[in-house]
């Protein structure tokens, strides 16, 4: 019985490690997405300002 419990413990640890790794990867992906959206918004704003400056004058 001791080996069975040990095996289950190892399996649980592997599962917990995988969940932790997946959560970290998800967090990184969300951060990259946030930065990309921010950069796109900044570029859009610069384009609007350029358009306004060039065509309103």
C-alpha angles and dihedrals in degrees: 000000000000092000091049092053090046090051091049090049091053091048091050090048091051090049091049091048091050091049091049092049091048091049090052092049091049091050091051092048091050090050091050089049092050092050092047092051091048091050091048091050091050092050091048091051092050090049091051091049091050091048092048092047095046100041103033093055 
